[in-house]
Amino acid sequence: MCVALNPAHVPTDRAQARRQQVLTAAAECFRRRGFHGASMAEIAKTAGMSAGHIYNLFENKDDVIAAIVERDRDEIVRRIEETLDGDDVAGAMLAAVEDSFHEPEREAEAALNLEVLAEASRNAKLAEVVVESETTIRHKAMVLIRMALGPAADTMPADEIEARASVLGALFNGLMVLSVSQPNLNQAAVTRVMQRVMRLLIEP
């Protein structure tokens, strides 16, 4: 019997699980101490494995940070695709505003995202990963907006659709920042205003 070998560049399920374990630990360390304050040794200790094992999975700390960005991108894309599969895309987009206030670890994730953006402003390689990830998300958001607009999207210039997708992203990114800068903001009032603004983006 011939047994197919797993190519070295294709992670096994166990390796994938270990990678996720490292990313979860790294995210915790980065939130607590920042990218430069958190060492690979600290990440390893938090993950419950040796630093050498981490280096078998990731080349360096920048590689870990990039993987966190890509993991978050994949999660956002997954949510968008779930919305696209629904019967009422516009309604789901409006509901997502209120739902965003109830996400677990919302403030912690916001703090980590701000760390990512700050580091990307100084680190060209990470900036490239962030731009690529945001481009993927924006293109998915453009599909969302087209679906919400319906037939009206067919007569709308492509740059208008893309601009609306960019503003949509800015709304949610801004909401993320508010969770850090205004932890006691009036969620109900902000939800109502943000939904009114969003309607301008998803209506002809």
KOLKOL-647026 format. One record per atom (N, C-alpha, C): residue number from 1; residue in one letter; atom name; x, y, z. Coordinates in steps of 0.02 Angstrom, whole numbers, plus 50000, padded with zeros to 5 digits. Layout:
KOLKOL-647026
NUM,a,CA,X,Y,Z
...
END
This chain:
KOLKOL-647026
1,m,N,50043,49940,50000
1,m,CA,50000,50000,50000
1,m,C,50044,50062,50000
2,c,N,50026,50111,49958
2,c,CA,50065,50172,49954
2,c,C,50034,50225,50000
3,v,N,50074,50252,50044
3,v,CA,50049,50304,50090
3,v,C,50074,50372,50067
4,a,N,50028,50418,50056
4,a,CA,50047,50485,50034
4,a,C,50078,50523,50091
5,l,N,50134,50554,50078
5,l,CA,50168,50593,50129
5,l,C,50139,50663,50131
6,n,N,50136,50691,50191
6,n,CA,50111,50759,50199
6,n,C,50168,50808,50182
7,p,N,50158,50852,50131
7,p,CA,50211,50899,50114
7,p,C,50229,50942,50174
8,a,N,50292,50961,50178
8,a,CA,50316,50999,50236
8,a,C,50280,51066,50244
9,h,N,50258,51094,50187
9,h,CA,50228,51161,50190
9,h,C,50153,51158,50207
10,v,N,50125,51098,50214
10,v,CA,50054,51092,50232
10,v,C,50049,51073,50305
11,p,N,50025,51119,50348
11,p,CA,50022,51105,50420
11,p,C,49972,51048,50434
12,t,N,49991,51004,50480
12,t,CA,49945,50953,50503
12,t,C,49894,50984,50549
13,d,N,49840,50946,50565
13,d,CA,49789,50971,50611
13,d,C,49820,50987,50678
14,r,N,49867,50945,50701
14,r,CA,49900,50957,50765
14,r,C,49941,51021,50762
15,a,N,49977,51031,50707
15,a,CA,50017,51092,50700
15,a,C,49973,51154,50698
16,q,N,49916,51148,50664
16,q,CA,49868,51204,50661
16,q,C,49843,51220,50731
17,a,N,49827,51169,50769
17,a,CA,49803,51179,50838
17,a,C,49856,51212,50880
18,r,N,49918,51191,50872
18,r,CA,49973,51221,50910
18,r,C,49984,51294,50889
19,r,N,49978,51308,50825
19,r,CA,49984,51377,50801
19,r,C,49931,51421,50834
20,q,N,49869,51397,50835
20,q,CA,49815,51435,50866
20,q,C,49828,51446,50941
21,q,N,49857,51395,50973
21,q,CA,49874,51401,51044
21,q,C,49925,51457,51054
22,v,N,49974,51460,51010
22,v,CA,50025,51512,51015
22,v,C,49994,51581,51001
23,l,N,49951,51585,50951
23,l,CA,49921,51650,50934
23,l,C,49877,51676,50990
24,t,N,49840,51632,51023
24,t,CA,49799,51653,51080
24,t,C,49842,51678,51136
25,a,N,49896,51642,51151
25,a,CA,49943,51664,51204
25,a,C,49977,51729,51185
26,a,N,49998,51735,51122
26,a,CA,50032,51796,51100
26,a,C,49986,51856,51105
27,a,N,49923,51848,51084
27,a,CA,49876,51903,51087
27,a,C,49867,51927,51159
28,e,N,49864,51880,51205
28,e,CA,49858,51898,51276
28,e,C,49920,51938,51299
29,c,N,49979,51914,51280
29,c,CA,50041,51948,51300
29,c,C,50046,52017,51268
30,f,N,50028,52022,51204
30,f,CA,50033,52086,51169
30,f,C,49985,52137,51199
31,r,N,49925,52115,51217
31,r,CA,49876,52160,51247
31,r,C,49902,52186,51315
32,r,N,49936,52142,51351
32,r,CA,49959,52158,51418
32,r,C,50022,52201,51418
33,r,N,50068,52186,51372
33,r,CA,50134,52218,51375
33,r,C,50155,52253,51311
34,g,N,50115,52249,51258
34,g,CA,50134,52278,51194
34,g,C,50179,52231,51155
35,f,N,50187,52244,51091
35,f,CA,50227,52200,51049
35,f,C,50300,52197,51071
36,h,N,50327,52254,51088
36,h,CA,50398,52256,51105
36,h,C,50411,52235,51177
37,g,N,50361,52243,51219
37,g,CA,50369,52223,51289
37,g,C,50361,52149,51300
38,a,N,50325,52115,51256
38,a,CA,50313,52043,51262
38,a,C,50368,52005,51226
39,s,N,50402,51961,51262
39,s,CA,50456,51921,51231
39,s,C,50429,51854,51208
40,m,N,50466,51821,51164
40,m,CA,50447,51754,51141
40,m,C,50447,51706,51200
41,a,N,50492,51717,51248
41,a,CA,50494,51673,51308
41,a,C,50429,51680,51348
42,e,N,50404,51741,51354
42,e,CA,50341,51752,51390
42,e,C,50282,51720,51352
43,i,N,50283,51728,51287
43,i,CA,50230,51697,51246
43,i,C,50232,51621,51254
44,a,N,50292,51593,51253
44,a,CA,50299,51521,51260
44,a,C,50272,51498,51328
45,k,N,50289,51534,51380
45,k,CA,50265,51516,51447
45,k,C,50190,51520,51451
46,t,N,50160,51572,51422
46,t,CA,50088,51580,51422
46,t,C,50054,51524,51382
47,a,N,50087,51504,51327
47,a,CA,50059,51451,51285
47,a,C,50071,51382,51314
48,g,N,50115,51376,51365
48,g,CA,50130,51312,51395
48,g,C,50174,51268,51352
49,m,N,50221,51299,51317
49,m,CA,50267,51260,51275
49,m,C,50335,51295,51275
50,s,N,50384,51262,51248
50,s,CA,50451,51290,51247
50,s,C,50457,51342,51191
51,a,N,50504,51389,51201
51,a,CA,50516,51439,51149
51,a,C,50540,51406,51085
52,g,N,50578,51352,51092
52,g,CA,50602,51316,51033
52,g,C,50545,51288,50992
53,h,N,50492,51265,51027
53,h,CA,50434,51238,50991
53,h,C,50400,51293,50951
54,i,N,50396,51353,50981
54,i,CA,50365,51409,50946
54,i,C,50404,51426,50883
55,y,N,50471,51423,50888
55,y,CA,50511,51439,50829
55,y,C,50506,51385,50775
56,n,N,50480,51327,50792
56,n,CA,50465,51277,50741
56,n,C,50402,51295,50702
57,l,N,50360,51337,50733
57,l,CA,50296,51356,50703
57,l,C,50298,51425,50671
58,f,N,50338,51470,50700
58,f,CA,50342,51538,50675
58,f,C,50416,51559,50671
59,e,N,50432,51598,50620
59,e,CA,50501,51618,50611
59,e,C,50525,51666,50665
60,n,N,50482,51714,50683
60,n,CA,50499,51763,50734
60,n,C,50436,51797,50759
61,k,N,50444,51847,50801
61,k,CA,50386,51880,50831
61,k,C,50345,51917,50778
62,d,N,50378,51946,50729
62,d,CA,50341,51980,50675
62,d,C,50296,51930,50639
63,d,N,50319,51870,50631
63,d,CA,50281,51817,50598
63,d,C,50218,51801,50640
64,v,N,50226,51801,50705
64,v,CA,50169,51789,50750
64,v,C,50118,51845,50743
65,i,N,50141,51907,50743
65,i,CA,50096,51964,50737
65,i,C,50058,51961,50671
66,a,N,50094,51946,50617
66,a,CA,50062,51942,50551
66,a,C,50008,51887,50551
67,a,N,50022,51832,50584
67,a,CA,49974,51777,50587
67,a,C,49911,51797,50626
68,i,N,49919,51838,50677
68,i,CA,49861,51863,50714
68,i,C,49818,51907,50670
69,v,N,49850,51951,50631
69,v,CA,49813,51993,50584
69,v,C,49774,51951,50534
70,e,N,49807,51900,50507
70,e,CA,49774,51857,50458
70,e,C,49718,51816,50488
71,r,N,49727,51795,50551
71,r,CA,49674,51758,50585
71,r,C,49612,51803,50594
72,d,N,49623,51865,50615
72,d,CA,49568,51911,50625
72,d,C,49533,51927,50558
73,r,N,49573,51934,50505
73,r,CA,49545,51945,50438
73,r,C,49500,51888,50418
74,d,N,49523,51826,50429
74,d,CA,49483,51768,50411
74,d,C,49418,51765,50450
75,e,N,49419,51787,50513
75,e,CA,49358,51786,50553
75,e,C,49308,51838,50527
76,i,N,49333,51897,50508
76,i,CA,49288,51949,50480
76,i,C,49259,51926,50414
77,v,N,49300,51896,50372
77,v,CA,49276,51870,50307
77,v,C,49223,51816,50319
78,r,N,49234,51774,50369
78,r,CA,49185,51722,50384
78,r,C,49118,51752,50403
79,r,N,49120,51804,50444
79,r,CA,49057,51837,50465
79,r,C,49022,51870,50406
80,i,N,49061,51901,50362
80,i,CA,49031,51932,50302
80,i,C,48997,51879,50259
81,e,N,49031,51822,50250
81,e,CA,49002,51769,50209
81,e,C,48939,51741,50240
82,e,N,48936,51738,50306
82,e,CA,48875,51716,50340
82,e,C,48818,51765,50326
83,t,N,48834,51830,50327
83,t,CA,48784,51881,50312
83,t,C,48759,51875,50241
84,l,N,48806,51863,50194
84,l,CA,48788,51856,50124
84,l,C,48742,51796,50112
85,d,N,48748,51745,50153
85,d,CA,48707,51685,50146
85,d,C,48637,51694,50173
86,g,N,48625,51749,50209
86,g,CA,48559,51761,50239
86,g,C,48509,51789,50190
87,d,N,48447,51792,50211
87,d,CA,48393,51817,50168
87,d,C,48388,51893,50168
88,d,N,48409,51925,50222
88,d,CA,48403,51998,50228
88,d,C,48472,52027,50244
89,v,N,48510,52041,50192
89,v,CA,48578,52066,50201
89,v,C,48579,52134,50235
90,a,N,48536,52180,50212
90,a,CA,48534,52247,50241
90,a,C,48515,52244,50315
91,g,N,48465,52204,50331
91,g,CA,48443,52198,50400
91,g,C,48498,52169,50444
92,a,N,48535,52120,50418
92,a,CA,48589,52089,50456
92,a,C,48646,52138,50468
93,m,N,48659,52182,50419
93,m,CA,48711,52232,50427
93,m,C,48693,52282,50481
94,l,N,48630,52302,50483
94,l,CA,48608,52348,50535
94,l,C,48610,52315,50604
95,a,N,48591,52252,50607
95,a,CA,48592,52216,50671
95,a,C,48663,52206,50696
96,a,N,48712,52203,50650
96,a,CA,48781,52192,50669
96,a,C,48808,52250,50711
97,v,N,48779,52309,50702
97,v,CA,48802,52366,50742
97,v,C,48788,52354,50816
98,e,N,48726,52335,50831
98,e,CA,48708,52322,50901
98,e,C,48746,52261,50927
99,d,N,48753,52209,50885
99,d,CA,48787,52148,50907
99,d,C,48860,52162,50925
100,s,N,48890,52211,50892
100,s,CA,48961,52225,50904
100,s,C,48974,52247,50975
101,f,N,48923,52276,51008
101,f,CA,48932,52297,51077
101,f,C,48933,52239,51126
102,h,N,48909,52182,51103
102,h,CA,48901,52125,51149
102,h,C,48951,52069,51135
103,e,N,49000,52083,51093
103,e,CA,49051,52032,51079
103,e,C,49096,52022,51140
104,p,N,49110,51960,51157
104,p,CA,49155,51948,51214
104,p,C,49225,51974,51199
105,e,N,49257,51999,51250
105,e,CA,49326,52024,51244
105,e,C,49331,52082,51195
106,r,N,49277,52121,51188
106,r,CA,49276,52175,51138
106,r,C,49331,52226,51152
107,e,N,49337,52248,51215
107,e,CA,49386,52299,51232
107,e,C,49457,52272,51224
108,a,N,49468,52209,51242
108,a,CA,49534,52179,51236
108,a,C,49554,52174,51162
109,e,N,49506,52154,51120
109,e,CA,49522,52149,51049
109,e,C,49535,52218,51019
110,a,N,49498,52268,51043
110,a,CA,49509,52336,51018
110,a,C,49579,52359,51036
111,a,N,49601,52346,51097
111,a,CA,49668,52366,51118
111,a,C,49721,52332,51075
112,l,N,49710,52268,51059
112,l,CA,49758,52231,51018
112,l,C,49760,52260,50947
113,n,N,49702,52276,50920
113,n,CA,49700,52305,50852
113,n,C,49736,52372,50849
114,l,N,49729,52411,50901
114,l,CA,49765,52475,50903
114,l,C,49840,52463,50906
115,e,N,49861,52412,50942
115,e,CA,49933,52394,50943
115,e,C,49957,52376,50873
116,v,N,49916,52338,50838
116,v,CA,49934,52316,50770
116,v,C,49944,52377,50725
117,l,N,49897,52424,50727
117,l,CA,49901,52483,50683
117,l,C,49961,52526,50701
118,a,N,49974,52533,50765
118,a,CA,50032,52573,50786
118,a,C,50097,52541,50762
119,e,N,50101,52475,50769
119,e,CA,50162,52439,50747
119,e,C,50169,52441,50671
120,a,N,50112,52437,50636
120,a,CA,50114,52438,50563
120,a,C,50140,52505,50537
121,s,N,50130,52558,50575
121,s,CA,50155,52624,50554
121,s,C,50231,52628,50557
122,r,N,50262,52580,50592
122,r,CA,50335,52580,50599
122,r,C,50368,52521,50564
123,n,N,50328,52470,50549
123,n,CA,50354,52407,50523
123,n,C,50326,52394,50453
124,a,N,50369,52402,50404
124,a,CA,50346,52398,50334
124,a,C,50317,52330,50317
125,k,N,50348,52276,50343
125,k,CA,50323,52209,50328
125,k,C,50254,52198,50357
126,l,N,50244,52220,50420
126,l,CA,50179,52213,50450
126,l,C,50128,52257,50414
127,a,N,50149,52316,50394
127,a,CA,50104,52361,50358
127,a,C,50078,52328,50295
128,e,N,50122,52291,50261
128,e,CA,50102,52256,50200
128,e,C,50048,52204,50215
129,v,N,50056,52168,50271
129,v,CA,50006,52118,50290
129,v,C,49940,52151,50308
130,v,N,49944,52207,50344
130,v,CA,49883,52243,50364
130,v,C,49846,52270,50303
131,v,N,49883,52300,50256
131,v,CA,49851,52327,50196
131,v,C,49819,52272,50155
132,e,N,49854,52216,50148
132,e,CA,49827,52159,50110
132,e,C,49763,52132,50144
133,s,N,49764,52127,50210
133,s,CA,49706,52102,50246
133,s,C,49647,52149,50240
134,e,N,49661,52215,50247
134,e,CA,49608,52264,50242
134,e,C,49579,52266,50171
135,t,N,49621,52255,50122
135,t,CA,49597,52254,50053
135,t,C,49550,52195,50042
136,t,N,49567,52137,50070
136,t,CA,49524,52078,50065
136,t,C,49456,52092,50098
137,i,N,49458,52122,50157
137,i,CA,49396,52137,50194
137,i,C,49355,52189,50155
138,r,N,49387,52240,50128
138,r,CA,49351,52292,50091
138,r,C,49317,52263,50030
139,h,N,49350,52219,49994
139,h,CA,49320,52188,49935
139,h,C,49259,52145,49954
140,k,N,49263,52111,50011
140,k,CA,49206,52073,50035
140,k,C,49149,52120,50055
141,a,N,49167,52177,50086
141,a,CA,49116,52226,50106
141,a,C,49083,52256,50045
142,m,N,49119,52262,49990
142,m,CA,49089,52288,49928
142,m,C,49035,52240,49903
143,v,N,49046,52176,49910
143,v,CA,48995,52127,49891
143,v,C,48934,52135,49936
144,l,N,48945,52146,50001
144,l,CA,48890,52157,50048
144,l,C,48848,52217,50026
145,i,N,48882,52271,50010
145,i,CA,48846,52332,49992
145,i,C,48807,52323,49928
146,r,N,48837,52289,49879
146,r,CA,48802,52275,49817
146,r,C,48739,52234,49830
147,m,N,48745,52185,49873
147,m,CA,48687,52142,49889
147,m,C,48633,52184,49924
148,a,N,48654,52227,49970
148,a,CA,48605,52268,50007
148,a,C,48571,52318,49961
149,l,N,48608,52346,49913
149,l,CA,48580,52394,49867
149,l,C,48533,52363,49816
150,g,N,48544,52300,49800
150,g,CA,48502,52266,49751
150,g,C,48515,52293,49681
151,p,N,48463,52298,49640
151,p,CA,48471,52320,49570
151,p,C,48504,52389,49563
152,a,N,48496,52431,49613
152,a,CA,48526,52498,49609
152,a,C,48602,52495,49604
153,a,N,48632,52442,49628
153,a,CA,48705,52435,49626
153,a,C,48730,52430,49554
154,d,N,48688,52406,49508
154,d,CA,48709,52398,49439
154,d,C,48723,52464,49404
155,t,N,48691,52518,49428
155,t,CA,48701,52583,49396
155,t,C,48748,52628,49436
156,m,N,48777,52601,49488
156,m,CA,48820,52641,49531
156,m,C,48893,52630,49511
157,p,N,48933,52683,49505
157,p,CA,49004,52675,49487
157,p,C,49041,52632,49537
158,a,N,49090,52595,49513
158,a,CA,49128,52550,49556
158,a,C,49164,52587,49611
159,d,N,49189,52648,49596
159,d,CA,49224,52685,49648
159,d,C,49177,52709,49703
160,e,N,49113,52718,49687
160,e,CA,49064,52736,49738
160,e,C,49052,52677,49785
161,i,N,49047,52618,49756
161,i,CA,49038,52558,49798
161,i,C,49098,52548,49844
162,e,N,49158,52556,49815
162,e,CA,49218,52547,49855
162,e,C,49223,52600,49910
163,a,N,49204,52662,49894
163,a,CA,49206,52716,49944
163,a,C,49158,52700,50001
164,r,N,49099,52674,49984
164,r,CA,49051,52657,50036
164,r,C,49077,52601,50080
165,a,N,49111,52553,50049
165,a,CA,49141,52498,50087
165,a,C,49196,52524,50134
166,s,N,49234,52573,50110
166,s,CA,49287,52602,50152
166,s,C,49257,52639,50211
167,v,N,49203,52676,50200
167,v,CA,49171,52712,50255
167,v,C,49139,52663,50304
168,l,N,49111,52609,50277
168,l,CA,49083,52558,50321
168,l,C,49137,52530,50367
169,g,N,49195,52516,50339
169,g,CA,49250,52491,50380
169,g,C,49272,52543,50431
170,a,N,49272,52607,50411
170,a,CA,49291,52660,50458
170,a,C,49242,52665,50516
171,l,N,49178,52653,50503
171,l,CA,49128,52655,50556
171,l,C,49143,52602,50609
172,f,N,49155,52541,50586
172,f,CA,49167,52487,50635
172,f,C,49235,52494,50668
173,n,N,49285,52518,50631
173,n,CA,49350,52530,50662
173,n,C,49345,52586,50714
174,g,N,49306,52637,50697
174,g,CA,49297,52692,50744
174,g,C,49260,52670,50807
175,l,N,49211,52625,50798
175,l,CA,49175,52598,50855
175,l,C,49222,52559,50900
176,m,N,49270,52525,50869
176,m,CA,49320,52489,50907
176,m,C,49362,52537,50950
177,v,N,49382,52593,50921
177,v,CA,49422,52642,50958
177,v,C,49381,52671,51016
178,l,N,49317,52682,51005
178,l,CA,49275,52710,51058
178,l,C,49271,52664,51119
179,s,N,49276,52599,51107
179,s,CA,49272,52552,51163
179,s,C,49331,52561,51210
180,v,N,49386,52590,51184
180,v,CA,49445,52604,51225
180,v,C,49442,52675,51252
181,s,N,49427,52723,51209
181,s,CA,49430,52794,51229
181,s,C,49369,52818,51267
182,q,N,49311,52784,51254
182,q,CA,49249,52802,51289
182,q,C,49214,52739,51315
183,p,N,49242,52708,51364
183,p,CA,49214,52644,51388
183,p,C,49143,52650,51416
184,n,N,49123,52711,51435
184,n,CA,49056,52720,51463
184,n,C,49008,52755,51416
185,l,N,49021,52751,51350
185,l,CA,48979,52786,51303
185,l,C,48908,52757,51302
186,n,N,48861,52797,51282
186,n,CA,48790,52776,51278
186,n,C,48782,52729,51218
187,q,N,48782,52666,51230
187,q,CA,48781,52617,51176
187,q,C,48717,52621,51135
188,a,N,48661,52630,51167
188,a,CA,48597,52633,51131
188,a,C,48595,52692,51084
189,a,N,48618,52750,51108
189,a,CA,48617,52810,51066
189,a,C,48666,52803,51007
190,v,N,48725,52777,51022
190,v,CA,48775,52768,50969
190,v,C,48750,52718,50917
191,t,N,48717,52665,50940
191,t,CA,48690,52615,50893
191,t,C,48639,52648,50846
192,r,N,48594,52688,50874
192,r,CA,48543,52720,50832
192,r,C,48574,52766,50779
193,v,N,48623,52806,50800
193,v,CA,48655,52852,50753
193,v,C,48694,52813,50700
194,m,N,48731,52763,50722
194,m,CA,48772,52725,50674
194,m,C,48728,52688,50624
195,q,N,48670,52663,50646
195,q,CA,48625,52629,50600
195,q,C,48597,52679,50549
196,r,N,48584,52741,50571
196,r,CA,48559,52791,50523
196,r,C,48613,52805,50470
197,v,N,48675,52811,50493
197,v,CA,48730,52823,50446
197,v,C,48738,52763,50399
198,m,N,48732,52703,50426
198,m,CA,48741,52644,50385
198,m,C,48688,52639,50330
199,r,N,48628,52661,50347
199,r,CA,48574,52659,50297
199,r,C,48592,52702,50236
200,l,N,48629,52755,50247
200,l,CA,48650,52797,50191
200,l,C,48698,52759,50145
201,l,N,48734,52711,50174
201,l,CA,48783,52672,50136
201,l,C,48752,52615,50098
202,i,N,48696,52589,50123
202,i,CA,48667,52529,50092
202,i,C,48601,52542,50058
203,e,N,48585,52607,50051
203,e,CA,48525,52626,50013
203,e,C,48546,52667,49953
204,p,N,48508,52664,49898
204,p,CA,48526,52701,49837
204,p,C,48530,52776,49849
END
